[in-house]
Amino acid sequence: MTESLTLQDILDARERIKSYIRHTPLLRADKIDSAARCQVWLKPEVLQVTGAFKIRGALNATLQLPPERVARGFIASSSGNHAQGLSWAARMLGTSVTLVLPTNTPPLKIANTRALGAEVILFDGDTAARWEQVYRIAEERGLETIHGFEDPRVMAGQGTIGCEIFADLPDVDTVIVPLGGGGLISGVATAIKGLNPNVRVVAAEPALTPKYYQSRIEGRRVSLPLGNTIADGLRISVPAQNPWPIIERHVDEIVLVEDEHIVAGMHAIARDAKLIAEPAASIGIGALLAGAVNVRPDEEVCVLLTGGNWDLVDLAEVYARNLPGAP
């Protein structure tokens, strides 16, 4: 089923959603070049309609549904950004949406989701348990389930980012993508390899939740305990079923990034690019700063900044804790 995700699916998605989203700009981040040891470009999905890339996949999935299924209302689980993307889509389509969120979801993401008109149910359990709750509620209420990374329609929507990167930087050498559930990189890697198979695709995964990294070593999907990484949007304990084979086929490297380097990435993005990126979005720059990705000084490297939905108070606290000389 997953191998049915094609470049044409992504090109179709681009046409389907283009009037609703922003073609986010590609920004040259030359002030980061020296520390990163390459030519750094940023793809700032922090500037997207909902402050994150997830609106792309949510729209591509919901816009393909017939009116009678849209009218049922939507339901999903999310760490926060898919919740906001699906809520925005539901409001645009004039239907209801229910989101089952983990209890440790950042308050800003919960507030933003509710502000878009969603019913929010906080649930204390891992990803698998939350989705069991989603499917139970969906059956009881007759809701339409839109999975944030298992749904090929969602993957295709996220893959439109890859098309935009090529449109703005045809000579890109390497693209670095955060790796959580895997829906984003499945779509982006399918687009990139379909447009130019010589471009390197690198996945950046938190060292505290190395599910895809370890699974690649063992040659099978393995479940690991959830580490308490600062990158909350990437906390998944086991590789997703549908993205897994796509990632194995199209992603050249998976690198691990420690939380301290994720925070360093946040600092660099704020200081040198004047953008606010949440921890999950900062992992690609963190990987470069840590030397986890082998690059050349003349290499054109595009780093995807997936979202900026973090409370400014939380950001200030993280910055203060990690500044030189801070207690």
C-alpha positions as CSV (number, residue, x, y, z in Angstrom):
1,M,0.0,0.0,0.0
2,T,2.7,2.5,0.9
3,E,4.6,2.0,-2.4
4,S,1.5,3.4,-4.1
5,L,2.7,6.8,-2.9
6,T,4.1,8.4,-6.0
7,L,5.5,11.7,-7.3
8,Q,2.2,12.1,-9.2
9,D,0.2,11.8,-6.0
10,I,2.3,14.7,-4.6
11,L,2.0,16.8,-7.8
12,D,-1.8,16.2,-7.6
13,A,-1.8,17.3,-4.0
14,R,0.1,20.4,-4.8
15,E,-2.6,21.5,-7.2
16,R,-5.4,20.5,-4.8
17,I,-4.1,22.5,-1.8
18,K,-2.2,25.4,-3.4
19,S,-4.9,28.0,-3.0
20,Y,-5.3,27.3,0.7
21,I,-1.6,27.2,1.9
22,R,1.5,29.4,1.7
23,H,4.3,28.5,-0.6
24,T,6.8,29.3,2.2
25,P,10.0,31.0,1.0
26,L,13.4,29.4,0.9
27,L,15.7,31.6,3.1
28,R,19.5,31.8,2.9
29,A,21.0,31.5,6.4
30,D,24.6,32.5,5.7
31,K,25.3,33.5,9.3
32,I,24.9,29.8,10.2
33,D,27.3,28.6,7.4
34,S,30.5,28.6,9.4
35,A,29.2,26.6,12.3
36,A,27.3,24.2,10.0
37,R,30.2,23.9,7.6
38,C,28.0,24.2,4.5
39,Q,25.7,26.6,2.6
40,V,22.5,26.7,4.7
41,W,19.1,27.2,3.4
42,L,15.9,27.2,5.5
43,K,12.5,26.1,4.5
44,P,10.4,27.9,7.2
45,E,7.1,26.1,7.6
46,V,6.9,28.2,10.8
47,L,5.4,30.7,8.4
48,Q,2.7,28.4,7.3
49,V,-1.0,29.2,7.9
50,T,-1.2,27.3,11.2
51,G,2.5,27.8,12.1
52,A,3.4,24.3,10.9
53,F,3.6,22.0,7.9
54,K,0.7,19.8,9.0
55,I,-2.0,21.8,7.3
56,R,-0.7,20.5,4.0
57,G,-1.5,16.8,4.7
58,A,-4.7,17.6,6.6
59,L,-6.1,19.5,3.6
60,N,-5.0,17.0,1.0
61,A,-6.7,14.2,2.9
62,T,-10.0,16.0,3.7
63,L,-10.4,17.7,0.3
64,Q,-10.6,14.3,-1.3
65,L,-13.5,13.2,0.8
66,P,-17.1,13.3,-0.5
67,P,-19.5,15.8,1.2
68,E,-21.3,13.1,3.1
69,R,-18.1,11.9,4.8
70,V,-17.0,15.4,5.5
71,A,-20.3,16.1,7.2
72,R,-19.6,13.3,9.7
73,G,-16.8,15.3,11.3
74,F,-13.1,14.4,11.7
75,I,-11.1,12.8,14.5
76,A,-7.4,12.2,15.1
77,S,-4.7,12.1,17.7
78,S,-1.7,14.4,17.6
79,S,1.1,16.0,19.6
80,G,-0.4,19.3,18.6
81,N,0.5,20.4,15.0
82,H,-1.7,17.9,13.2
83,A,-4.4,18.9,15.6
84,Q,-4.2,22.5,14.5
85,G,-4.0,21.6,10.8
86,L,-7.0,19.3,10.9
87,S,-8.9,21.8,12.9
88,W,-8.2,24.5,10.3
89,A,-9.3,22.2,7.6
90,A,-12.5,21.3,9.4
91,R,-13.4,24.9,10.0
92,M,-12.8,25.7,6.3
93,L,-15.1,22.8,5.3
94,G,-17.8,23.6,7.8
95,T,-17.6,20.4,9.9
96,S,-16.7,19.4,13.4
97,V,-13.4,17.9,14.6
98,T,-12.3,16.0,17.7
99,L,-8.7,15.7,18.8
100,V,-7.3,13.3,21.3
101,L,-4.1,14.9,22.6
102,P,-1.5,13.6,25.1
103,T,-1.7,15.2,28.5
104,N,1.8,16.7,28.1
105,T,0.9,18.6,24.9
106,P,2.3,22.1,25.1
107,P,-0.5,24.4,26.4
108,L,-0.1,26.8,23.4
109,K,-0.9,23.9,21.0
110,I,-4.0,22.9,23.1
111,A,-5.2,26.5,23.2
112,N,-4.6,27.0,19.5
113,T,-6.5,23.8,18.7
114,R,-9.5,24.8,20.8
115,A,-9.5,28.3,19.3
116,L,-10.0,26.8,15.9
117,G,-13.2,25.2,17.2
118,A,-12.1,21.7,18.0
119,E,-13.2,19.5,20.8
120,V,-10.0,18.5,22.7
121,I,-9.8,15.3,24.7
122,L,-6.6,15.0,26.8
123,F,-5.5,11.4,27.2
124,D,-2.8,10.0,29.4
125,G,-1.2,7.2,27.4
126,D,1.3,6.4,24.6
127,T,0.7,6.8,20.9
128,A,-0.8,3.4,20.4
129,A,-3.2,3.8,23.4
130,R,-4.3,7.2,22.1
131,W,-5.1,5.8,18.7
132,E,-7.1,3.0,20.3
133,Q,-9.1,5.7,22.0
134,V,-9.5,7.6,18.7
135,Y,-10.9,4.5,16.9
136,R,-13.3,3.8,19.7
137,I,-14.7,7.3,19.6
138,A,-14.8,7.3,15.8
139,E,-16.9,4.1,15.8
140,E,-19.2,5.4,18.5
141,R,-19.8,8.8,16.8
142,G,-19.4,7.9,13.2
143,L,-16.4,10.2,12.7
144,E,-13.9,10.2,9.8
145,T,-10.4,9.3,11.0
146,I,-7.5,11.3,9.5
147,H,-4.2,9.8,10.7
148,G,-1.3,12.3,10.9
149,F,1.4,10.0,9.4
150,E,-0.1,6.6,8.4
151,D,-2.5,8.1,5.8
152,P,-0.9,8.2,2.2
153,R,-3.1,11.2,1.4
154,V,-1.5,13.0,4.3
155,M,2.0,11.9,3.2
156,A,1.3,13.2,-0.3
157,G,0.3,16.6,1.1
158,Q,3.4,16.9,3.2
159,G,5.4,15.9,0.1
160,T,4.5,19.2,-1.6
161,I,7.2,20.8,0.5
162,G,9.7,18.8,-1.6
163,C,8.2,20.2,-4.8
164,E,8.6,23.8,-3.4
165,I,12.2,23.2,-2.4
166,F,13.1,22.2,-6.0
167,A,11.1,25.1,-7.5
168,D,13.2,27.5,-5.4
169,L,16.6,25.7,-5.3
170,P,17.0,23.4,-8.2
171,D,20.7,22.8,-7.4
172,V,20.0,21.6,-3.8
173,D,22.5,18.9,-2.7
174,T,21.0,17.7,0.6
175,V,17.7,18.1,2.3
176,I,17.5,17.5,6.1
177,V,14.0,16.6,7.5
178,P,13.0,16.0,11.2
179,L,11.8,12.4,11.8
180,G,8.9,11.7,14.1
181,G,6.0,9.6,12.9
182,G,7.5,9.5,9.4
183,G,4.6,10.9,7.4
184,L,6.5,14.1,6.6
185,I,9.8,12.6,5.4
186,S,7.9,9.8,3.5
187,G,6.2,12.5,1.4
188,V,9.2,14.8,1.1
189,A,11.7,12.0,0.2
190,T,9.3,10.6,-2.4
191,A,9.0,14.0,-4.0
192,I,12.8,14.7,-3.9
193,K,13.9,11.3,-5.2
194,G,11.2,11.5,-7.9
195,L,12.5,14.8,-9.1
196,N,16.2,14.1,-8.7
197,P,17.4,10.8,-7.2
198,N,20.9,12.2,-6.8
199,V,19.8,14.6,-4.0
200,R,20.6,13.2,-0.6
201,V,17.8,13.0,2.0
202,V,18.8,12.9,5.6
203,A,16.4,12.2,8.5
204,A,17.2,13.9,11.9
205,E,15.8,11.9,14.9
206,P,16.1,12.7,18.6
207,A,18.8,10.5,20.3
208,L,16.3,9.9,23.1
209,T,13.7,8.3,20.8
210,P,15.8,6.5,18.1
211,K,13.0,4.2,16.8
212,Y,13.8,4.5,13.1
213,Y,17.5,4.6,13.6
214,Q,17.5,1.4,15.6
215,S,15.0,-0.3,13.3
216,R,17.2,0.4,10.3
217,I,20.1,-1.3,12.2
218,E,18.0,-4.3,13.0
219,G,16.2,-4.5,9.7
220,R,12.7,-4.5,11.2
221,R,10.4,-2.2,13.1
222,V,11.3,-2.2,16.8
223,S,9.5,-0.6,19.7
224,L,11.6,1.5,22.2
225,P,10.8,3.2,25.5
226,L,9.8,6.8,25.0
227,G,12.6,9.2,26.0
228,N,11.7,12.5,27.5
229,T,13.2,14.6,24.6
230,I,12.6,18.3,24.4
231,A,11.4,17.7,20.8
232,D,7.9,16.7,21.8
233,G,6.6,16.6,18.3
234,L,9.0,13.7,17.4
235,R,8.3,11.5,20.4
236,I,7.1,8.2,18.9
237,S,8.1,4.8,20.3
238,V,7.9,2.6,17.2
239,P,8.2,3.3,13.4
240,A,4.9,3.8,11.7
241,Q,3.7,0.9,9.5
242,N,3.1,2.8,6.3
243,P,6.0,5.3,6.3
244,W,8.6,2.6,7.3
245,P,9.1,1.0,3.8
246,I,9.1,4.4,2.1
247,I,11.8,5.7,4.5
248,E,13.9,2.6,4.0
249,R,13.7,3.0,0.2
250,H,14.1,6.8,-0.2
251,V,16.0,8.2,2.9
252,D,19.7,8.0,2.5
253,E,20.7,8.5,6.2
254,I,19.2,8.7,9.6
255,V,21.2,10.7,12.2
256,L,20.6,11.0,15.9
257,V,20.7,14.4,17.7
258,E,21.1,15.0,21.4
259,D,18.8,17.5,23.1
260,E,21.6,19.9,23.8
261,H,22.3,20.2,20.1
262,I,18.5,20.6,19.4
263,V,18.6,23.6,21.8
264,A,21.7,24.9,20.1
265,G,19.8,24.7,16.8
266,M,16.9,26.8,18.4
267,H,19.4,29.4,19.5
268,A,21.0,29.6,16.1
269,I,17.7,29.9,14.2
270,A,16.5,32.7,16.6
271,R,19.8,34.5,16.7
272,D,21.0,34.2,13.1
273,A,17.8,33.7,11.1
274,K,15.4,35.7,13.3
275,L,12.8,32.9,13.3
276,I,11.1,31.1,16.2
277,A,11.2,27.4,15.7
278,E,10.0,24.8,18.2
279,P,12.5,22.1,19.3
280,A,11.2,19.5,16.8
281,A,11.7,22.0,14.0
282,S,15.3,22.8,15.1
283,I,16.7,19.3,15.0
284,G,18.1,19.7,11.5
285,I,20.2,22.7,12.3
286,G,21.1,20.9,15.6
287,A,22.4,17.9,13.5
288,L,24.6,20.2,11.4
289,L,26.0,22.0,14.5
290,A,26.8,18.7,16.1
291,G,28.6,17.4,13.0
292,A,26.2,14.5,12.7
293,V,25.8,15.1,8.9
294,N,28.9,15.0,6.7
295,V,28.9,18.1,4.5
296,R,31.2,20.1,2.3
297,P,31.7,23.9,2.6
298,D,30.2,24.4,-0.9
299,E,27.3,22.0,-0.4
300,E,23.8,23.5,-0.7
301,V,21.9,22.1,2.3
302,C,18.2,22.8,2.8
303,V,16.9,22.3,6.4
304,L,13.2,22.0,6.9
305,L,11.9,24.0,9.9
306,T,8.6,22.2,10.5
307,G,6.8,24.5,13.0
308,G,7.0,27.3,15.4
309,N,4.2,26.5,17.8
310,W,5.9,26.9,21.1
311,D,5.1,29.3,23.9
312,L,7.5,32.3,24.1
313,V,7.8,31.8,27.9
314,D,8.9,28.2,27.4
315,L,11.4,29.3,24.7
316,A,12.8,32.0,27.0
317,E,13.3,29.5,29.8
318,V,15.1,27.0,27.5
319,Y,17.3,29.8,26.1
320,A,18.1,31.0,29.7
321,R,19.0,27.5,30.9
322,N,21.4,26.9,28.1
323,L,23.1,30.2,27.7
324,P,26.8,30.2,28.6
325,G,27.2,30.9,32.3
326,A,23.5,30.3,33.0
327,P,22.7,28.3,36.2
